[in-house]
Amino acid sequence: MMARTAVGNPALSMRVLLPALSVICCMIFSGVLYAQPQADVETEPAVKKAQDAIAQPAAVEQAAEAVDAELEAILKKNTRCLRCHTKDKSKTLENGEELSLKIHGDDYTSSAHGEIACVSCHEAIGNRRHPSKKTNITIASKRDYSLEMNQSCRQCHDKKFTQYDGSIHASLVAQGSDNAPLCTDCHSAHAVERMRDFRAETGYPCKKCHENIYTAYSASVHGSARSTGNVIRDEHILAPICSDCHNSHGVAAVEIGDTLRSQCFGCHENVPLLHSQWLPNAGKHLDIVSCAVCHAPFAKHRFDLHFYDNEAQTPVGNQEGHEAFQQKLKLMEEEEGGIDPLEVWKLIEETTKDSPSSISLRGRLEVSSGIWAHQIAPKSFAVRTCDSCHLPGHRQRMGVTVSVPQAGGTVRKFDTGGVDLTSVGTDDSTSKFFGVQSIKSKLLDIMALLAFIAGIAIPVGHYTLGQMIKEKVVMGEE
């Protein structure tokens, strides 16, 4: 009766079966769970933290309230500062300059630093009474104040600041340049832009100092690609902007070394292979001819030489052991107003005579200015003919400079007056020079040799054949 009633009543059947099914499912799930290795079922730390947070909503809410309260306190203090500093006030500095004290409140509050307390950067004011006419702060000049405030950036941006410390910009600052950029020159003092709002294709901030170069870049194949879709070679490769080749904070001097060539090869990785398919001695060309010489076809060229320590495998500069060489080079410039080619060779011989190191001159064909270096044309315009560089007299039409690295990564270029240094000195000294004219092609050498042999063989053969015919004619008449 009970069984029939249960079958006939679906609701009653489900009430009977559900408990049994629940027990069976729990048994199966428990068996599977405990059969797995413990590592597989262990709760991940992030998940556990989330679970703990959910389990303790009061603690989470309390932490959020503390953050909000701290932020509110910061904003209150900042508002107090902005009451005065949104007005048109200024301070007269010791050198007579007027330093504006006005801050555009909206620009600051919406900037990347909008939630940072003013006194976090302006510690000198935060740790004592606010300056007044009685308790004044002495500031020599705007530049001196910027240099002082520049160090406050290190508190939060130590990694970027370390990169900047090793840059050409920081080196110029250390040498006393008033034009070399500080943090606020690129990032602004109070309207610091957020990374998500930064648009590199505008050229800002680099074009503030390098406007002519940015204009050249904008018209180049790279600049055009960047402004019309950001794609090169029909692939998802972003066209390079300033920081891609020169870095953002660790900007390095590019006159000496393979820095820029390495950057080019970073995107154009097949260059050695592709050039070897049509260019004789492709490896040597790529070593001593800068990319822009061929890919900025309308540029003027110069041949740049640098002193190279063959023992240390480094360019001669202000490194340890090169001080005497640098001093002599400086005296030569001061006494003669430039580099005299004959004196260069004498200097090399004198420097290496009593030294285990051997200093030589290495050369590189490059474009004559940074503007030309950025006017990279589409590859269909690239130079592909030998006579573009190897015509007689081409070398004499180029300027010749000597580059010497200085302390801090800067480079000084000395003009030799266009004199061909390979023509100066003894045969031994010319062997120390490594330049474009030393490029040789085995194929061209063989062709030249065959042409030379043919030039001799044809007239000799013609004369011999004539003599043989003449002899046969004489013999026939007899």
Secondary structure, DSSP 8 states (H G I E B T S, - for coil): -HHHHHHH-HHHHHHHHHHHHHHHHHHHHHHHHHHS-HHHHS--HHHHHHHHHHH-HHHHHHHHHHHHHHHHHHHHHHHHHHHHHTS--EEE-TTS-EEE----HHHHHTSTTTTS-HHHH-HHHHTS----SSS------HHHHHHHHHGGGGGT-HHHHHHHHTSHHHHHHHTT-SSS--HHHHH-SS----GGG--GGG-TTGGGT-HHHHHHHHTSHHHHHHHTTS-BTTBS-----HHHHH-SSS----SSSSHHHHHHHHH-TTHHHHHHTTSTTHHHHHHHB-HHHHHSTT--EEEEEEEEETTTTEE-SSSTT-HHHHHHHHHHHHHHSS--HHHHHHHHHHHHHT-SS-EEEEEEEEESSHHHHT----GGGS---THHHHSTTHHHHSEEEEEEE-GGG-EEEEE-TT--GGGSS-HHHHTTEE-GGG---HHHHHHHHHHHHHHHHHHHHHHHHHHHHHHHHHHHH-
